[in-house]
Amino acid sequence: MNTTRTVAAGVTGLVAALAVSACSSSGAAVAGDSAGSASGKGQTLTIWEMNGDLTPATMKAINDQFEKKTGAKVDVQLQDWEGITTKLTTALASSNPPDVVDVGNTQVPSYAAQGGLMDLTDHKADLQQGRTWLDGLVQPATVDGQLYGVPSFAATRAVIYNKKMWAAAGITQAPSTYQELTADLDKVKAKYTASDFSAFYIPGKYWYDGLQWVWDAGGDIASPDGKNWKAAFASDKAQQGLNDFQSFQNTYSSTASRTLDTEKPDQDQIFADGKTSAVVGNAWEIGVIQKDNPKITNADLGTFAFPGKSGSAQPVLLAGSDWSVPVKSQHQDLALEWLKIAASPEVQDTYVFGKEGWIPNSNEGVKAAAGGKLTDIQKGYFTAAQHSKSTPAAANWSTIEGDNSLTEFFSSIASGTQTPETAAQSFDAHIDSVLNG
């Protein structure tokens, strides 16, 4: 997901906050070959890595293992996010593209639809190495049932709350159920009565949060319908989720927030100023909050996965990256070898999580991390990551993210300018038109 790169700009703050994303080497790999048998002495594997993703130390650990095993060299070329879509599209169409590319998880379907990425389906089990990749990373990398990306790392959102403010309202521990959450927020609301105070600040245009309510109720954005996509916000389950979102947002967030996004005004500044006791935010936002108000320490903050009305944590949208192999790569067998190392339990546990603080790419990796000595700030994110979903693996999905229709859809429901039913009818038509265009 492209927004991960904004997250990555604060990766230093994130790490601090967490306190701890039979063929020759000159030809295409043969379907069914297992990754891990390539010999590349005298050859060079070219990798495009996005600026702000894995650190040089982690890339060096991967490359050292790869070079020792294959004899090949690695040329890592750092890329900027600005203009990368055009640059990568051009490279994929050329006769000599890079051999491995770092792609935002929700961007994989677009490049796959262009025919630019290698189908990795026959290598999936070998690349997984006994682990189960996070749904929010592998779902958008799976197009029409075929795999086009290997999950690298994830980041997600959880509830960030002010423990000191909650304690003053008589709350001593984080809620684990929806009923506990609303009971706690009622106490906070009773304690802090300023007209511009939000017990739980959720801007109406915050579609990342809005989707969690839809998914928690069993609804979805859209689903495959033969060769097309069929939007689903008008379904009974999605309607329940949208009504739940509206009710919660209107009850616990300020009236002004119903037509706002998270940036104007900045929700982290609102939290830092004490005008709310809780937000749904990324891990890097903790560093921003503390910069805006240095008096807020780690001891004052906690996180938890948003408890759903379903009885489980609300599913979250993962931001993150996948590694893909261009279909015209001249070193596909070596690329598969490199992917296997990058996705390995050792690299994921020791480096991606252990040294960088990113959420690892598998359920097993996340559970192992969550079972360790996580701080109160870490816990919410690793719990939330175990309940993830993704946007549709459709080539044109990026248009929906970019045309502001999602933000306006949720804002119209939060503000009451449209009912969930009326809003869904027009928005579903828009989704169908774009995804099937």
C-alpha positions in Angstrom: 0.0 0.0 0.0 1.4 3.3 -1.0 0.7 4.9 2.4 3.3 2.6 3.9 5.9 4.9 2.5 4.5 7.7 4.5 4.8 5.4 7.5 8.4 4.6 6.5 9.3 8.2 6.7 8.9 7.8 10.4 10.6 4.4 10.7 13.2 5.7 13.1 10.3 6.8 15.4 8.6 3.5 14.9 11.7 1.5 16.0 12.1 3.7 19.0 8.5 3.5 19.8 8.5 -0.3 19.5 11.8 -0.4 21.5 13.1 -3.2 19.7 8.2 -4.2 6.3 16.3 -27.2 -14.0 16.8 -23.9 -15.7 19.9 -21.9 -16.3 20.6 -18.6 -14.5 20.2 -16.7 -17.8 16.6 -17.8 -18.4 13.2 -18.1 -16.8 12.6 -20.6 -14.0 10.7 -23.7 -15.1 7.3 -24.0 -13.5 7.5 -26.4 -10.6 11.2 -25.9 -9.8 11.8 -25.2 -6.1 13.5 -22.1 -5.1 16.9 -22.6 -3.5 19.0 -24.5 -6.1 20.5 -21.7 -8.2 24.2 -21.3 -8.9 25.2 -17.8 -10.0 29.0 -17.5 -9.9 30.1 -14.5 -12.0 26.5 -13.1 -12.2 24.8 -10.1 -10.6 21.2 -9.9 -9.3 19.8 -6.4 -9.6 17.2 -5.4 -6.9 15.1 -2.3 -6.8 14.3 -1.5 -3.2 12.1 1.4 -2.1 13.6 4.1 0.0 12.4 3.7 3.6 11.7 0.0 3.6 14.2 -2.5 4.9 17.4 -1.0 6.3 20.8 -1.5 4.8 21.7 -3.8 7.7 18.8 -6.1 6.9 19.5 -6.0 3.2 23.1 -6.9 3.9 22.1 -9.9 6.0 20.0 -11.2 3.1 22.6 -10.4 0.5 25.4 -12.0 2.4 23.4 -15.3 2.7 22.5 -15.1 -0.9 26.1 -14.5 -2.1 27.5 -17.2 0.1 24.9 -19.7 -1.2 24.9 -18.9 -4.9 28.2 -17.2 -5.7 26.3 -14.3 -7.3 26.6 -10.7 -6.4 23.8 -8.3 -5.6 23.3 -4.8 -6.8 20.7 -3.0 -4.7 19.4 0.2 -6.3 17.4 2.4 -4.0 14.3 4.0 -5.5 12.2 6.9 -4.5 8.4 6.6 -4.3 7.7 9.8 -6.3 7.4 8.8 -9.9 8.0 5.0 -9.3 4.8 3.9 -11.0 5.9 5.3 -14.4 9.5 4.2 -13.9 8.7 0.6 -12.9 6.0 0.3 -15.6 8.7 1.3 -18.2 11.3 -1.0 -16.7 8.9 -4.0 -16.7 8.2 -3.5 -20.4 11.9 -3.3 -21.3 14.1 -6.3 -22.3 16.4 -5.9 -19.3 14.4 -5.1 -16.1 15.7 -5.4 -12.6 15.5 -9.0 -11.3 13.6 -8.3 -8.0 11.4 -5.3 -7.3 10.0 -4.0 -4.0 6.3 -3.2 -4.6 3.6 -1.8 -2.2 1.3 -4.6 -1.4 -1.9 -3.1 -2.9 0.1 -2.1 -6.1 0.9 -5.7 -7.1 -2.4 -6.3 -8.9 -1.8 -3.4 -11.3 1.7 -4.6 -12.4 0.4 -8.2 -12.6 -2.5 -7.1 -14.8 0.0 -5.5 -17.2 1.7 -8.9 -17.6 4.9 -7.5 -16.0 5.4 -9.9 -13.1 6.4 -13.6 -12.9 3.7 -16.0 -11.7 5.1 -17.5 -8.5 2.3 -19.8 -7.7 4.3 -23.1 -8.3 7.0 -21.9 -5.9 4.6 -20.7 -3.1 5.0 -23.6 -0.7 8.8 -23.5 -1.0 8.9 -19.8 -0.5 6.6 -19.9 2.6 8.9 -22.4 4.3 6.2 -23.8 6.5 4.7 -20.5 7.5 1.3 -18.9 6.7 1.7 -15.4 5.3 -0.5 -12.6 6.6 -3.8 -12.2 4.7 -3.3 -8.5 4.3 0.0 -9.0 2.4 -0.7 -12.2 0.4 -4.3 -11.4 -0.7 -3.4 -8.3 -2.8 -0.4 -10.3 -4.2 -2.8 -13.0 -5.4 -4.6 -12.1 -8.6 -7.1 -14.6 -10.2 -5.7 -17.2 -7.8 -2.1 -16.8 -9.0 0.7 -15.4 -6.8 2.7 -12.5 -8.0 4.5 -11.3 -4.8 6.2 -12.6 -1.7 5.4 -10.6 1.5 8.3 -8.6 2.9 6.9 -6.8 6.0 3.8 -5.2 7.3 2.7 -2.2 9.3 -0.8 -1.5 10.6 -3.1 0.5 12.8 -4.2 0.0 16.3 -5.9 2.1 19.0 -3.5 4.5 20.7 -4.8 5.7 24.1 -3.7 8.0 26.9 -3.5 5.7 29.9 -3.2 8.6 32.3 -6.4 10.2 31.1 -8.2 6.8 31.2 -6.9 6.2 34.8 -8.3 9.6 35.8 -11.7 8.3 34.6 -11.3 5.1 36.6 -10.1 2.8 33.9 -7.0 0.7 34.8 -6.6 -1.7 31.8 -7.2 -1.8 28.1 -10.6 -3.2 27.0 -10.7 -6.6 25.3 -14.3 -6.6 24.1 -16.5 -4.0 22.4 -18.8 -3.8 25.4 -15.8 -3.0 27.6 -14.6 -0.4 25.1 -17.9 1.5 25.0 -18.3 1.3 28.8 -14.8 2.8 29.2 -15.4 5.5 26.7 -18.6 6.4 28.5 -16.6 7.0 31.6 -14.0 9.1 29.7 -16.8 11.1 28.1 -18.3 11.8 31.6 -14.9 12.9 33.0 -13.9 15.2 30.2 -16.9 17.4 29.1 -15.3 20.2 27.0 -17.4 20.8 23.8 -14.4 20.1 21.5 -13.3 17.0 23.4 -13.6 13.5 21.8 -13.5 10.5 24.0 -12.3 8.6 20.8 -11.4 10.8 17.9 -12.3 9.3 14.5 -12.5 11.7 11.5 -15.4 10.9 9.2 -13.1 10.7 6.2 -10.9 8.1 7.8 -11.7 5.2 5.5 -9.0 2.9 6.9 -11.0 2.8 10.1 -14.4 2.7 8.4 -13.4 -0.4 6.5 -12.7 -2.2 9.8 -16.3 -1.8 10.8 -17.5 -3.2 7.4 -15.2 -6.2 7.7 -16.0 -6.8 11.3 -19.7 -7.2 10.4 -18.8 -9.7 7.7 -19.1 -7.3 4.8 -16.5 -6.5 2.1 -15.6 -3.9 -0.5 -16.1 -6.0 -3.6 -15.7 -9.7 -4.6 -14.9 -11.5 -7.8 -17.9 -12.1 -10.1 -16.7 -14.2 -13.0 -14.2 -12.1 -14.8 -15.5 -9.0 -13.2 -15.8 -7.4 -9.7 -19.0 -6.8 -7.8 -19.1 -4.1 -5.2 -20.7 -5.1 -1.9 -21.3 -2.0 0.3 -25.0 -2.4 -0.2 -25.0 -5.9 1.2 -26.8 -6.5 4.5 -23.6 -7.3 6.3 -21.7 -4.2 5.0 -24.8 -2.1 5.8 -24.6 -3.3 9.4 -21.0 -2.4 9.6 -21.6 1.1 8.2 -24.4 1.7 10.6 -22.1 0.6 13.5 -19.4 2.9 12.2 -21.8 5.9 12.1 -23.2 5.2 15.6 -19.8 4.9 17.2 -18.3 7.9 15.4 -21.2 10.1 16.2 -21.3 9.0 19.9 -17.6 9.3 20.8 -16.0 11.7 18.3 -16.7 15.5 18.0 -19.4 16.8 15.7 -16.7 18.7 13.7 -14.8 15.6 13.0 -17.6 14.1 10.9 -16.4 15.9 7.7 -12.7 16.0 8.4 -9.7 13.8 7.6 -6.8 12.8 9.8 -4.5 15.6 8.5 -6.4 18.9 8.7 -6.4 19.2 11.7 -3.7 16.6 12.4 -5.2 13.9 14.7 -1.8 13.4 16.4 -1.8 17.1 17.4 -5.3 16.7 18.7 -4.2 13.8 20.8 -1.1 15.7 22.0 -3.2 18.7 23.0 -5.4 16.5 25.2 -8.5 17.0 23.1 -9.0 13.3 22.8 -8.0 10.2 24.8 -7.8 7.8 21.9 -7.2 7.5 18.1 -6.7 4.8 15.6 -3.1 5.3 14.4 0.1 3.9 13.0 3.0 3.1 15.3 5.0 5.9 13.9 2.3 8.4 15.1 3.4 7.7 18.6 6.7 9.5 17.9 4.8 12.4 16.3 2.5 12.7 19.4 5.5 12.8 21.7 7.2 15.4 19.5 4.1 17.6 19.6 3.9 17.2 23.4 7.2 16.1 25.0 5.4 15.7 28.3 3.7 12.5 27.0 6.0 9.6 27.7 5.8 5.9 26.8 4.5 5.2 30.2 1.5 7.4 29.5 0.6 5.5 26.3 -0.9 2.1 25.5 -2.2 0.4 22.4 -4.8 -2.3 21.7 -6.4 -3.9 18.7 -9.9 -2.4 18.2 -12.4 -4.9 19.7 -15.1 -5.7 17.2 -18.8 -6.2 17.8 -18.2 -9.6 16.2 -16.4 -10.8 19.4 -13.0 -10.7 17.7 -10.6 -7.8 17.0 -11.7 -5.8 14.0 -9.9 -6.8 10.8 -7.3 -4.2 9.8 -5.9 -3.1 6.5 -2.2 -3.9 6.4 0.2 -1.5 4.8 3.4 -3.2 3.6 5.6 -4.4 0.8 5.9 -7.5 -1.4 8.9 -8.7 -3.4 8.1 -9.5 -7.1 10.1 -10.9 -10.0 9.7 -9.2 -13.4 8.6 -11.6 -16.0 11.5 -10.5 -18.3 14.2 -10.9 -15.6 17.2 -12.8 -17.0 17.9 -14.3 -13.6 14.6 -15.7 -12.4 16.2 -18.7 -10.7 18.5 -16.5 -8.7 15.7 -14.1 -7.9 13.7 -17.0 -6.4 16.7 -17.9 -4.3 16.9 -14.4 -3.0 13.2 -14.2 -2.3 13.4 -17.4 -0.3 16.1 -15.9 2.0 14.3 -12.6 2.3 11.1 -14.4 3.4 12.8 -16.9 5.6 11.9 -17.3 9.3 15.5 -16.3 10.3 15.4 -13.0 8.4 11.8 -12.2 9.4 12.3 -12.9 13.1 15.8 -11.7 13.6 15.9 -8.7 11.3 12.5 -7.6 10.1 11.0 -7.7 13.6 14.0 -8.2 15.9 16.1 -5.3 14.6 13.7 -3.1 12.7 10.5 -3.4 14.6 8.4 -4.1 11.5 5.6 -6.6 11.7 6.9 -9.9 10.1 5.2 -11.4 7.1 3.6 -14.5 8.7 1.1 -15.4 11.3 3.7 -17.6 13.0 6.2 -14.7 13.1 3.6 -12.3 14.5 2.5 -14.8 17.2 6.1 -15.5 18.1 6.7 -11.7 18.5 3.5 -11.2 20.4 4.4 -14.1 22.7 7.6 -12.3 23.7 8.3 -9.4 25.9 6.3 -6.7 24.0 5.7 -3.4 25.6 2.3 -1.9 26.1 2.9 0.2 23.0 3.9 -2.8 20.9 1.1 -5.2 21.9 -1.8 -3.6 20.0 -0.1 -3.6 16.7 1.0 -7.2 16.8 -2.4 -8.4 18.0 -4.2 -6.3 15.3 -1.9 -7.8 12.5 -3.2 -11.3 13.2 -6.6 -10.1 12.0 -6.0 -8.5 8.6 -7.7 -8.1 5.2 -6.9 -6.3 2.0 -8.4 -4.2 -0.6 -9.6 -6.0 -3.8 -6.7 -7.4 -5.9 -8.0 -5.5 -8.9 -5.8 -3.7 -11.4 -7.8 -0.5 -11.1 -8.1 -0.4 -7.3 -5.5 2.4 -7.1 -8.0 4.7 -8.9 -10.5 4.2 -6.1 -7.9 5.1 -3.5 -6.8 8.1 -5.4 -10.0 9.8 -6.4 -11.2 10.6 -2.9 -14.4 8.6 -3.4 -13.7 6.4 -0.3 -13.2 9.4 2.0 -16.3 11.1 0.8 -18.3 7.9 1.1 -17.5 7.4 4.8 -17.8 11.1 5.5 -21.3 11.3 4.0 -22.3 8.5 6.4 -20.6 10.0 9.5 -22.1 13.4 8.8 -25.5 12.1 8.0 -25.8 13.8 4.6 -26.6 10.3 3.2 -27.9 7.2 4.8 -25.6 4.1 4.6 -28.0 2.6 2.1 -28.2 5.6 -0.2 -24.4 6.2 -0.1 -23.7 2.5 -0.8 -25.9 2.4 -3.9 -24.0 5.2 -5.7 -20.6 4.2 -4.4 -21.1 0.5 -5.4 -21.9 1.7 -8.9 -18.7 3.8 -9.0 -16.6 0.8 -7.8 -18.1 -1.5 -10.4 -17.4 1.1 -13.1 -13.8 1.6 -12.1 -12.8 -1.9 -11.3 -14.4 -3.3 -14.4 -13.4 -0.4 -16.7 
